[in-house]
Amino acid sequence: MQKEVPVWQKYALTIREAAKYFHIGEKKMREIVEENRDSDFVVMLGNRAMIKRKNFERFLDQAKVI
C-alpha cells in the first residue's frame, strides 16, 4: 500500500488541493489559472491544470491583490 504524500510536501497540487492549501476559493483559483496559463506555476497534464506549489507561493508573495 502506498502512503499519500502530505499536501505541503507535494510538488504540484490539483486546483482543489491548492484552493484548500492557500485558503482561496476553487472558483477564484480557476480564474487565477486561466488568467496565468503561461506562468511558471501552471503545468498542464492533458486538459488538467496543476499548480506548482512553491512557484505559486512566490506568485502570492509578489501579489498585492488576488
PyMOL CGO cylinders between C-alpha atoms (Angstrom):
from pymol import cmd
from pymol.cgo import CYLINDER

trace = [
    CYLINDER, 0.00, 0.00, 0.00, 1.32, 3.40, -1.00, 0.3, 1, 1, 1, 1, 1, 1,
    CYLINDER, 1.32, 3.40, -1.00, 1.31, 6.23, 1.57, 0.3, 1, 1, 1, 1, 1, 1,
    CYLINDER, 1.31, 6.23, 1.57, -0.23, 9.52, 0.49, 0.3, 1, 1, 1, 1, 1, 1,
    CYLINDER, -0.23, 9.52, 0.49, 2.18, 12.44, 0.34, 0.3, 1, 1, 1, 1, 1, 1,
    CYLINDER, 2.18, 12.44, 0.34, 1.14, 15.35, 2.60, 0.3, 1, 1, 1, 1, 1, 1,
    CYLINDER, 1.14, 15.35, 2.60, -0.04, 18.36, 0.59, 0.3, 1, 1, 1, 1, 1, 1,
    CYLINDER, -0.04, 18.36, 0.59, 2.76, 20.60, 1.96, 0.3, 1, 1, 1, 1, 1, 1,
    CYLINDER, 2.76, 20.60, 1.96, 5.33, 18.18, 0.50, 0.3, 1, 1, 1, 1, 1, 1,
    CYLINDER, 5.33, 18.18, 0.50, 3.76, 17.79, -2.94, 0.3, 1, 1, 1, 1, 1, 1,
    CYLINDER, 3.76, 17.79, -2.94, 5.47, 19.39, -5.92, 0.3, 1, 1, 1, 1, 1, 1,
    CYLINDER, 5.47, 19.39, -5.92, 2.20, 20.06, -7.77, 0.3, 1, 1, 1, 1, 1, 1,
    CYLINDER, 2.20, 20.06, -7.77, -1.34, 20.40, -6.48, 0.3, 1, 1, 1, 1, 1, 1,
    CYLINDER, -1.34, 20.40, -6.48, -4.72, 20.00, -8.10, 0.3, 1, 1, 1, 1, 1, 1,
    CYLINDER, -4.72, 20.00, -8.10, -6.86, 23.11, -8.19, 0.3, 1, 1, 1, 1, 1, 1,
    CYLINDER, -6.86, 23.11, -8.19, -8.95, 21.70, -5.33, 0.3, 1, 1, 1, 1, 1, 1,
    CYLINDER, -8.95, 21.70, -5.33, -5.86, 20.95, -3.20, 0.3, 1, 1, 1, 1, 1, 1,
    CYLINDER, -5.86, 20.95, -3.20, -4.35, 24.37, -3.96, 0.3, 1, 1, 1, 1, 1, 1,
    CYLINDER, -4.35, 24.37, -3.96, -7.59, 26.14, -3.06, 0.3, 1, 1, 1, 1, 1, 1,
    CYLINDER, -7.59, 26.14, -3.06, -7.69, 24.40, 0.33, 0.3, 1, 1, 1, 1, 1, 1,
    CYLINDER, -7.69, 24.40, 0.33, -3.96, 24.81, 1.00, 0.3, 1, 1, 1, 1, 1, 1,
    CYLINDER, -3.96, 24.81, 1.00, -3.85, 28.53, 0.17, 0.3, 1, 1, 1, 1, 1, 1,
    CYLINDER, -3.85, 28.53, 0.17, -7.35, 29.31, 1.54, 0.3, 1, 1, 1, 1, 1, 1,
    CYLINDER, -7.35, 29.31, 1.54, -8.58, 30.57, -1.83, 0.3, 1, 1, 1, 1, 1, 1,
    CYLINDER, -8.58, 30.57, -1.83, -11.94, 29.52, -3.26, 0.3, 1, 1, 1, 1, 1, 1,
    CYLINDER, -11.94, 29.52, -3.26, -11.89, 26.96, -6.07, 0.3, 1, 1, 1, 1, 1, 1,
    CYLINDER, -11.89, 26.96, -6.07, -13.64, 29.37, -8.44, 0.3, 1, 1, 1, 1, 1, 1,
    CYLINDER, -13.64, 29.37, -8.44, -11.03, 32.07, -7.76, 0.3, 1, 1, 1, 1, 1, 1,
    CYLINDER, -11.03, 32.07, -7.76, -8.22, 29.51, -8.13, 0.3, 1, 1, 1, 1, 1, 1,
    CYLINDER, -8.22, 29.51, -8.13, -9.58, 28.51, -11.55, 0.3, 1, 1, 1, 1, 1, 1,
    CYLINDER, -9.58, 28.51, -11.55, -9.73, 32.20, -12.55, 0.3, 1, 1, 1, 1, 1, 1,
    CYLINDER, -9.73, 32.20, -12.55, -6.10, 32.71, -11.47, 0.3, 1, 1, 1, 1, 1, 1,
    CYLINDER, -6.10, 32.71, -11.47, -5.01, 29.67, -13.51, 0.3, 1, 1, 1, 1, 1, 1,
    CYLINDER, -5.01, 29.67, -13.51, -6.99, 30.80, -16.56, 0.3, 1, 1, 1, 1, 1, 1,
    CYLINDER, -6.99, 30.80, -16.56, -5.50, 34.31, -16.40, 0.3, 1, 1, 1, 1, 1, 1,
    CYLINDER, -5.50, 34.31, -16.40, -1.95, 32.97, -15.90, 0.3, 1, 1, 1, 1, 1, 1,
    CYLINDER, -1.95, 32.97, -15.90, -1.83, 29.88, -18.15, 0.3, 1, 1, 1, 1, 1, 1,
    CYLINDER, -1.83, 29.88, -18.15, 1.67, 30.75, -19.38, 0.3, 1, 1, 1, 1, 1, 1,
    CYLINDER, 1.67, 30.75, -19.38, 3.10, 31.45, -15.93, 0.3, 1, 1, 1, 1, 1, 1,
    CYLINDER, 3.10, 31.45, -15.93, 5.67, 29.25, -14.24, 0.3, 1, 1, 1, 1, 1, 1,
    CYLINDER, 5.67, 29.25, -14.24, 3.23, 27.98, -11.59, 0.3, 1, 1, 1, 1, 1, 1,
    CYLINDER, 3.23, 27.98, -11.59, 0.81, 26.28, -14.00, 0.3, 1, 1, 1, 1, 1, 1,
    CYLINDER, 0.81, 26.28, -14.00, 1.57, 22.93, -15.60, 0.3, 1, 1, 1, 1, 1, 1,
    CYLINDER, 1.57, 22.93, -15.60, -0.94, 21.18, -17.82, 0.3, 1, 1, 1, 1, 1, 1,
    CYLINDER, -0.94, 21.18, -17.82, -1.41, 17.41, -17.71, 0.3, 1, 1, 1, 1, 1, 1,
    CYLINDER, -1.41, 17.41, -17.71, -3.57, 16.93, -20.78, 0.3, 1, 1, 1, 1, 1, 1,
    CYLINDER, -3.57, 16.93, -20.78, -6.51, 19.23, -20.08, 0.3, 1, 1, 1, 1, 1, 1,
    CYLINDER, -6.51, 19.23, -20.08, -5.94, 19.20, -16.30, 0.3, 1, 1, 1, 1, 1, 1,
    CYLINDER, -5.94, 19.20, -16.30, -4.20, 22.20, -14.72, 0.3, 1, 1, 1, 1, 1, 1,
    CYLINDER, -4.20, 22.20, -14.72, -1.82, 21.53, -11.84, 0.3, 1, 1, 1, 1, 1, 1,
    CYLINDER, -1.82, 21.53, -11.84, -0.32, 24.20, -9.58, 0.3, 1, 1, 1, 1, 1, 1,
    CYLINDER, -0.32, 24.20, -9.58, 3.41, 24.09, -8.81, 0.3, 1, 1, 1, 1, 1, 1,
    CYLINDER, 3.41, 24.09, -8.81, 3.20, 24.79, -5.08, 0.3, 1, 1, 1, 1, 1, 1,
    CYLINDER, 3.20, 24.79, -5.08, 6.48, 26.66, -4.49, 0.3, 1, 1, 1, 1, 1, 1,
    CYLINDER, 6.48, 26.66, -4.49, 6.13, 28.73, -7.68, 0.3, 1, 1, 1, 1, 1, 1,
    CYLINDER, 6.13, 28.73, -7.68, 2.60, 29.69, -6.69, 0.3, 1, 1, 1, 1, 1, 1,
    CYLINDER, 2.60, 29.69, -6.69, 3.84, 30.71, -3.25, 0.3, 1, 1, 1, 1, 1, 1,
    CYLINDER, 3.84, 30.71, -3.25, 6.31, 33.09, -4.94, 0.3, 1, 1, 1, 1, 1, 1,
    CYLINDER, 6.31, 33.09, -4.94, 3.48, 34.43, -7.11, 0.3, 1, 1, 1, 1, 1, 1,
    CYLINDER, 3.48, 34.43, -7.11, 1.40, 35.14, -4.00, 0.3, 1, 1, 1, 1, 1, 1,
    CYLINDER, 1.40, 35.14, -4.00, 4.37, 36.75, -2.24, 0.3, 1, 1, 1, 1, 1, 1,
    CYLINDER, 4.37, 36.75, -2.24, 4.57, 39.30, -5.05, 0.3, 1, 1, 1, 1, 1, 1,
    CYLINDER, 4.57, 39.30, -5.05, 0.82, 39.84, -5.48, 0.3, 1, 1, 1, 1, 1, 1,
    CYLINDER, 0.82, 39.84, -5.48, -0.84, 42.84, -3.91, 0.3, 1, 1, 1, 1, 1, 1,
    CYLINDER, -0.84, 42.84, -3.91, -4.38, 41.69, -4.79, 0.3, 1, 1, 1, 1, 1, 1,
    CYLINDER, -4.38, 41.69, -4.79, -5.74, 38.38, -5.99, 0.3, 1, 1, 1, 1, 1, 1,
]
cmd.load_cgo(trace, "trace")
